[in-house]
């Protein structure tokens, strides 16, 4: 019982409470630092991917860009035709 008598004194209680708070603050700060480190790592990875993709796109010839635009436009036209067809079929059902 004598071991615990000091615990009931306000100054001892306050000291133990402050120690606990400091421990939790240190733990929280460590978690924040780990989280910041992960976020920074992920941002650096995304930046590297973006830089790689940009360097790839800079090496594309104008012929390739023209070809891709042509294919994209054809795909848009096909989708528009399909949507019109679906719209017409829907009108017939109603």
C-alpha positions, -999 to 999 in steps of 0.1 A, spaced: 0 0 0 29 23 7 40 21 -29 8 37 -41 5 65 -15 23 90 -37 -1 84 -66 -29 102 -47 -8 133 -42 -19 160 -67 17 168 -78 25 131 -85 -8 126 -103 -1 157 -125 34 145 -132 22 111 -143 -6 127 -164 20 150 -180 43 121 -187 14 102 -203 5 132 -224 41 137 -235 43 100 -245 11 103 -266 22 135 -282 55 119 -292 37 89 -306 13 111 -325 42 132 -339 60 100 -350 28 88 -368 25 122 -385 61 120 -396 56 85 -410 25 96 -428 42 127 -442 70 105 -454 46 81 -471 28 109 -488 60 125 -499 72 92 -513 39 87 -532 40 122 -545 76 116 -557 66 84 -574 36 101 -592 59 130 -602 84 105 -617 56 87 -636 44 120 -649 79 131 -660 84 97 -677 51 100 -696 59 136 -706 93 126 -720 75 98 -739 50 122 -753 77 146 -764 92 119 -785 60 112 -805 62 123 -841 36 146 -856 25 117 -879 17 97 -848 -2 126 -832 -22 130 -865 -29 92 -866 -41 93 -829 -63 123 -836 -78 105 -866 -85 74 -846 -100 93 -818 -123 112 -841 -134 80 -857 -141 65 -823 -161 95 -814 -181 92 -846 -188 55 -840 -199 62 -804 -222 90 -817 -238 67 -842 -242 40 -816 -258 64 -792 -282 76 -820 -291 40 -827 -298 33 -791 -318 65 -788 -339 55 -819 -345 20 -804 -355 35 -771 -380 57 -788 -395 27 -806 -399 9 -772 -417 39 -757 
